[in-house]
Amino acid sequence: MRYGQLQEALEGYRETGRALVAHSAEGFRPAGFSDDIGSYYFIPKLAVVAGLPLDEAITAFYWLIMSGAVIFGCAGFALLFRSTTALLLSTTMLGVLSYVTLFKVRDVYVVSCAVPLALIPVFLWIAKSDAKGFVLTAFSGVAGLCISLAHYVRSHSGTGVLVFLFVAIFWHVQLATLRRFTVLGSLVLGMLIGHGFFQVLIMERDHYLAEHVVEEEVLPLTKHPFWHSVYIGLGFLNNSYGITYLDEVAIEKVRSVAPSARYLSDDYEKVLRQEVIRVISDHPGFFLRTLFAKLGVIIMYMLISINVGLLTLRSNPIPQSLTMAFWCAIVFHALVGFLVIPTVSYLLGMIAFGALYTVLYLNMSIIGKLPRIQGVLLSFVQRL
């Protein structure tokens, strides 16, 4: 479905010169209806500016995002530890993660992995360095902008990074109170700039459609549905209640209860919220089995992504304040799979934070022991 909507968005952009205006056999309408609109702006823009076919523009867009994220992530770890070992470790682990993301997951979910990979290692380096003043403030502004833009490509893909930064800035980074709030203010300002950018695009789109599509109502900004996703997420396990993880299931349920409710409207979401509550109250056993099944899958992916990082339960060289920031972000992204469905696509943010935590742990553990290992090797060579 997303590919077809991207084709319509590209066609609309070529015909009108207006972003987020789609064109199909039915005429003009908002691009990316029922979806996050970011990719419907960036990909058609890239296709037109670079003169690429749609397929190549889609590939280039996600490859550029992921490649940039890996480069920034590896550079951040290399600068943080100033070690070839750190560079090799981070390149290996982040490279494997980017391969899985690009070739096994793909699509807008790539952004959920790219944002933490690009921002967290650089933040850790700046937080450790002596130049925390202006540099950290400027970084926070850029991070806020990236988080906001990423949110429009994939809902809440940057929220885990936002949670991490808030916790780390408050409890990990040593700053004067005024400087701390300046850094946080810069982060919020960056987010507002990104949000404002898309709001201007949306207003221009709506104004154009209001002038040229007089027979249709101009649809408002389509936000990612919540209760729609939660309802079909109840179909994670086979059940006799007719719920499966398909959009059509939710659509049919609303149609049977409120035929006049427009797709993804407030009335539509209200019906599904009531249905979720009804299922929980009428079938608590089924609801609990579903939750525990989801939890089991989430724990499995958590163990895979953090792997040797779990050794921190025994001996943790990472400061507790930083560990808390990582786990807050990990838990936040795990909630997405818990509320909807625990697939790799939905848990990619959690997996990315788990991998970053493991890279940090390995670097701090190995580099901390390097002088001792080098001393033992030198002593052994001298005896020879």
C-alpha positions as CSV (number, residue, x, y, z in Angstrom):
1,M,0.0,0.0,0.0
2,R,2.8,2.4,0.9
3,Y,4.5,2.0,-2.5
4,G,1.2,2.9,-4.3
5,Q,0.8,6.0,-2.2
6,L,4.4,7.0,-2.9
7,Q,3.7,6.7,-6.6
8,E,0.7,9.0,-6.2
9,A,2.7,11.4,-4.1
10,L,5.4,11.6,-6.8
11,E,2.8,12.1,-9.5
12,G,1.1,14.8,-7.6
13,Y,4.4,16.6,-6.9
14,R,5.4,16.5,-10.5
15,E,2.1,17.8,-11.7
16,T,1.5,20.5,-9.1
17,G,4.9,21.3,-7.7
18,R,3.3,21.0,-4.3
19,A,4.6,18.7,-1.6
20,L,2.2,16.2,0.0
21,V,-0.3,16.5,-2.8
22,A,-1.1,13.1,-4.3
23,H,-2.6,12.4,-7.7
24,S,-4.5,9.3,-8.8
25,A,-7.4,8.3,-11.0
26,E,-9.8,9.8,-8.5
27,G,-8.0,13.2,-8.6
28,F,-6.0,15.1,-6.1
29,R,-5.9,14.4,-2.4
30,P,-3.5,14.5,0.6
31,A,-0.4,12.3,0.1
32,G,0.1,9.5,2.6
33,F,-3.4,9.4,3.9
34,S,-3.6,7.0,7.0
35,D,0.2,7.0,7.2
36,D,3.1,9.1,8.6
37,I,3.7,11.7,5.9
38,G,7.5,12.2,6.1
39,S,8.5,9.7,3.5
40,Y,5.8,11.1,1.1
41,Y,7.7,14.4,1.3
42,F,11.3,13.3,1.2
43,I,11.2,10.5,-1.3
44,P,9.3,12.3,-4.1
45,K,11.5,15.3,-3.5
46,L,14.6,13.2,-3.8
47,A,13.3,11.5,-7.0
48,V,12.6,14.9,-8.7
49,V,15.8,16.7,-7.5
50,A,18.1,13.7,-8.3
51,G,16.2,12.6,-11.4
52,L,15.7,9.1,-10.0
53,P,12.9,6.5,-10.7
54,L,10.8,5.9,-7.6
55,D,12.3,2.5,-6.8
56,E,15.8,4.0,-6.8
57,A,14.7,7.0,-4.8
58,I,13.2,4.8,-2.1
59,T,16.4,2.7,-1.9
60,A,18.7,5.8,-1.9
61,F,16.6,7.5,0.8
62,Y,16.9,4.7,3.3
63,W,20.5,3.8,2.4
64,L,21.5,7.4,2.9
65,I,19.8,7.5,6.3
66,M,21.3,4.2,7.5
67,S,24.8,4.8,6.1
68,G,24.9,8.2,7.7
69,A,23.7,6.8,11.0
70,V,26.4,4.1,11.0
71,I,29.1,6.6,10.1
72,F,28.1,9.0,12.9
73,G,27.7,6.1,15.4
74,C,31.1,4.6,14.7
75,A,32.8,8.0,14.7
76,G,31.1,8.8,18.1
77,F,32.4,5.6,19.7
78,A,35.9,6.1,18.1
79,L,36.1,9.6,19.5
80,L,34.7,8.5,22.9
81,F,37.3,5.8,23.5
82,R,40.0,7.0,21.1
83,S,40.8,3.4,20.3
84,T,41.1,1.2,17.2
85,T,39.5,-1.6,19.2
86,A,36.4,0.7,19.8
87,L,36.2,1.5,16.1
88,L,36.4,-2.2,15.1
89,L,33.8,-3.3,17.7
90,S,31.4,-0.5,16.8
91,T,31.8,-1.0,13.1
92,T,31.2,-4.7,13.4
93,M,28.1,-4.5,15.5
94,L,26.5,-1.4,14.0
95,G,27.3,-2.8,10.5
96,V,25.5,-6.1,11.3
97,L,22.5,-4.2,12.7
98,S,22.3,-1.9,9.6
99,Y,22.5,-5.0,7.3
100,V,19.5,-6.5,9.2
101,T,17.7,-3.2,9.1
102,L,18.2,-2.5,5.4
103,F,17.8,-6.0,4.0
104,K,15.5,-7.8,6.4
105,V,13.2,-5.0,7.7
106,R,13.4,-2.1,5.2
107,D,10.8,0.6,4.7
108,V,10.1,3.4,7.2
109,Y,11.1,1.2,10.1
110,V,14.7,1.9,9.2
111,V,14.4,5.3,10.9
112,S,13.7,3.7,14.3
113,C,17.2,2.2,14.1
114,A,19.0,5.0,12.4
115,V,18.1,7.8,14.9
116,P,19.6,6.2,18.0
117,L,22.6,4.9,16.1
118,A,23.4,8.4,14.7
119,L,22.8,10.4,17.9
120,I,23.6,8.4,21.0
121,P,27.3,7.7,20.5
122,V,28.0,11.3,19.5
123,F,26.1,12.5,22.6
124,L,28.2,10.2,24.8
125,W,31.4,11.6,23.4
126,I,30.3,15.2,23.9
127,A,29.0,14.4,27.4
128,K,32.5,13.0,28.3
129,S,34.5,15.8,26.7
130,D,35.5,19.1,28.3
131,A,33.7,21.2,25.7
132,K,30.2,20.6,27.0
133,G,28.9,24.1,26.9
134,F,28.1,25.4,23.4
135,V,28.8,22.1,21.7
136,L,26.3,20.2,23.8
137,T,23.7,23.0,23.3
138,A,24.2,23.0,19.6
139,F,24.1,19.2,19.4
140,S,20.8,19.2,21.4
141,G,19.2,21.5,18.9
142,V,20.3,19.3,16.0
143,A,19.2,16.2,17.8
144,G,15.7,17.8,18.5
145,L,15.4,18.6,14.8
146,C,16.3,15.0,13.8
147,I,13.9,13.5,16.3
148,S,11.1,15.7,15.0
149,L,11.7,14.9,11.4
150,A,12.1,11.2,12.1
151,H,8.7,11.3,13.9
152,Y,7.0,12.4,10.7
153,V,8.7,9.5,8.8
154,R,7.8,6.9,11.4
155,S,5.7,7.7,14.4
156,H,7.8,7.8,17.7
157,S,10.9,6.6,15.9
158,G,12.9,9.2,17.8
159,T,10.9,9.3,21.0
160,G,13.3,6.7,22.6
161,V,16.2,9.0,21.9
162,L,14.3,11.9,23.4
163,V,13.6,9.9,26.6
164,F,17.3,8.9,26.7
165,L,18.5,12.5,26.3
166,F,16.2,13.9,29.0
167,V,17.3,11.2,31.5
168,A,21.0,11.6,30.6
169,I,21.0,15.4,30.7
170,F,19.3,15.5,34.0
171,W,21.2,12.7,35.8
172,H,24.4,11.8,33.9
173,V,25.9,15.0,32.5
174,Q,27.5,17.3,35.0
175,L,26.1,20.8,34.2
176,A,25.2,23.9,36.1
177,T,21.4,24.2,36.5
178,L,21.1,27.1,34.0
179,R,23.2,25.3,31.4
180,R,21.2,22.2,31.9
181,F,17.9,24.0,31.1
182,T,19.6,25.8,28.2
183,V,20.6,22.4,26.7
184,L,17.0,21.1,27.2
185,G,15.6,24.2,25.7
186,S,17.7,23.8,22.7
187,L,16.5,20.2,22.3
188,V,12.9,21.4,22.5
189,L,13.5,24.3,20.1
190,G,15.0,21.9,17.5
191,M,11.9,19.7,17.8
192,L,9.6,22.7,17.3
193,I,11.5,23.7,14.2
194,G,11.0,20.3,12.7
195,H,7.4,20.2,13.7
196,G,6.8,23.7,12.3
197,F,8.4,22.8,9.0
198,F,5.9,20.0,8.4
199,Q,3.0,22.1,9.7
200,V,3.8,24.8,7.1
201,L,3.9,22.0,4.4
202,I,0.6,20.7,5.6
203,M,-1.1,24.2,5.5
204,E,0.2,24.8,2.0
205,R,-1.1,21.4,0.9
206,D,-4.5,22.0,2.5
207,H,-4.7,25.5,1.0
208,Y,-3.9,24.1,-2.5
209,L,-6.5,21.3,-2.2
210,A,-9.1,23.7,-0.9
211,E,-8.7,25.7,-4.0
212,H,-8.5,22.9,-6.5
213,V,-10.6,20.1,-5.0
214,V,-13.8,21.9,-4.2
215,E,-16.0,18.9,-4.2
216,E,-14.1,17.1,-1.5
217,E,-13.4,17.9,2.1
218,V,-9.7,18.6,2.7
219,L,-8.6,16.1,5.2
220,P,-6.6,17.2,8.2
221,L,-3.2,15.9,9.1
222,T,-3.4,12.2,9.4
223,K,-1.8,11.1,12.6
224,H,-0.8,7.5,13.2
225,P,-3.8,5.7,14.7
226,F,-3.5,4.3,18.2
227,W,-6.6,2.3,19.1
228,H,-6.7,0.9,15.5
229,S,-3.3,-0.6,16.1
230,V,-4.0,-1.8,19.6
231,Y,-7.2,-3.5,18.6
232,I,-5.7,-5.5,15.7
233,G,-2.7,-6.2,18.0
234,L,-5.1,-8.3,20.1
235,G,-5.0,-10.7,17.2
236,F,-1.4,-11.7,18.0
237,L,-2.6,-15.2,19.1
238,N,-5.2,-17.3,17.2
239,N,-8.6,-16.7,18.8
240,S,-12.3,-17.3,18.3
241,Y,-13.2,-13.6,18.5
242,G,-12.5,-12.7,14.9
243,I,-9.5,-10.5,15.7
244,T,-6.4,-10.8,13.5
245,Y,-3.6,-8.4,12.8
246,L,-5.2,-6.9,9.6
247,D,-6.4,-3.4,9.0
248,E,-9.5,-4.7,7.4
249,V,-10.6,-6.4,10.7
250,A,-10.6,-3.1,12.5
251,I,-12.4,-1.4,9.6
252,E,-15.1,-4.0,9.5
253,K,-15.6,-3.8,13.3
254,V,-16.1,0.0,13.1
255,R,-18.4,-0.4,10.1
256,S,-20.6,-2.9,12.0
257,V,-20.9,-0.5,15.1
258,A,-20.8,3.0,13.5
259,P,-21.2,2.9,9.7
260,S,-20.9,6.6,9.4
261,A,-17.6,6.9,11.2
262,R,-14.9,8.0,8.7
263,Y,-11.7,5.9,8.6
264,L,-9.2,7.0,11.3
265,S,-11.4,9.8,12.4
266,D,-11.9,10.5,16.1
267,D,-15.2,8.6,16.0
268,Y,-13.5,5.7,14.4
269,E,-10.8,5.6,17.1
270,K,-13.5,6.0,19.8
271,V,-15.3,2.9,18.6
272,L,-12.1,0.8,18.7
273,R,-11.2,2.1,22.1
274,Q,-14.5,0.9,23.4
275,E,-14.0,-2.5,21.7
276,V,-10.6,-2.9,23.3
277,I,-12.1,-2.2,26.7
278,R,-14.9,-4.6,26.0
279,V,-12.6,-7.4,25.0
280,I,-10.5,-6.9,28.1
281,S,-13.5,-6.9,30.4
282,D,-15.3,-9.8,28.7
283,H,-12.3,-12.0,28.0
284,P,-9.6,-11.2,30.6
285,G,-8.0,-14.7,30.3
286,F,-7.5,-14.2,26.5
287,F,-6.2,-10.7,27.1
288,L,-3.6,-11.9,29.7
289,R,-2.5,-14.8,27.5
290,T,-1.9,-12.4,24.7
291,L,0.1,-10.0,26.9
292,F,2.3,-12.8,28.2
293,A,2.9,-14.2,24.7
294,K,3.9,-10.7,23.5
295,L,6.2,-10.3,26.6
296,G,7.9,-13.6,25.9
297,V,8.8,-12.5,22.3
298,I,9.9,-9.1,23.5
299,I,12.2,-10.6,26.1
300,M,13.7,-12.9,23.4
301,Y,14.5,-10.0,21.2
302,M,15.9,-8.1,24.1
303,L,18.2,-10.9,25.0
304,I,19.4,-11.2,21.4
305,S,20.1,-7.5,21.1
306,I,21.7,-6.9,24.4
307,N,23.4,-10.4,24.5
308,V,26.8,-10.0,26.3
309,G,25.6,-6.6,27.6
310,L,23.6,-8.6,30.2
311,L,26.9,-9.2,32.0
312,T,26.4,-5.8,33.4
313,L,24.0,-7.4,35.9
314,R,27.1,-8.9,37.5
315,S,29.7,-6.2,37.0
316,N,28.8,-2.9,35.3
317,P,31.5,-0.4,34.2
318,I,28.8,1.9,32.8
319,P,27.6,4.6,35.2
320,Q,24.2,3.9,36.8
321,S,22.8,7.2,35.4
322,L,23.7,6.1,31.9
323,T,22.4,2.6,32.4
324,M,19.1,4.1,33.6
325,A,18.9,6.3,30.4
326,F,19.5,3.2,28.2
327,W,16.9,1.1,30.0
328,C,14.3,3.9,29.9
329,A,14.7,4.1,26.1
330,I,14.7,0.3,25.8
331,V,11.5,-0.1,27.8
332,F,9.8,2.7,25.9
333,H,10.4,1.0,22.5
334,A,9.4,-2.4,24.0
335,L,6.0,-0.9,24.9
336,V,5.3,-0.4,21.1
337,G,5.6,-4.2,20.6
338,F,3.7,-4.8,23.8
339,L,0.7,-2.6,22.8
340,V,0.6,-3.6,19.1
341,I,2.6,-6.6,18.0
342,P,6.2,-7.7,18.8
343,T,7.8,-8.0,15.4
344,V,11.3,-6.9,14.6
345,S,9.9,-4.0,12.7
346,Y,8.1,-2.6,15.7
347,L,10.9,-3.5,18.1
348,L,13.7,-2.1,16.0
349,G,14.2,0.9,18.3
350,M,14.6,-1.4,21.3
351,I,17.0,-3.6,19.4
352,A,19.1,-0.6,18.4
353,F,19.4,0.7,21.9
354,G,20.3,-2.8,23.1
355,A,23.1,-3.0,20.6
356,L,24.4,0.4,21.5
357,Y,24.4,-0.6,25.2
358,T,26.3,-3.7,24.4
359,V,28.9,-1.8,22.3
360,L,29.4,0.6,25.1
361,Y,29.7,-2.2,27.7
362,L,32.3,-4.1,25.5
363,N,34.3,-1.0,24.9
364,M,34.4,0.0,28.5
365,S,35.2,-3.5,29.6
366,I,37.9,-4.3,27.0
367,I,39.6,-0.9,26.9
368,G,39.6,-0.8,30.7
369,K,41.6,-4.1,30.7
370,L,43.9,-3.3,27.8
371,P,46.7,-1.8,29.9
372,R,46.7,-4.9,32.1
373,I,46.6,-7.3,29.1
374,Q,49.4,-5.3,27.4
375,G,51.5,-5.5,30.6
376,V,51.1,-9.3,30.8
377,L,52.0,-9.7,27.1
378,L,55.1,-7.4,27.5
379,S,56.2,-9.3,30.6
380,F,55.8,-12.6,28.7
381,V,57.8,-11.3,25.7
382,Q,60.6,-10.0,28.0
383,R,60.9,-13.5,29.6
384,L,61.3,-15.0,26.2
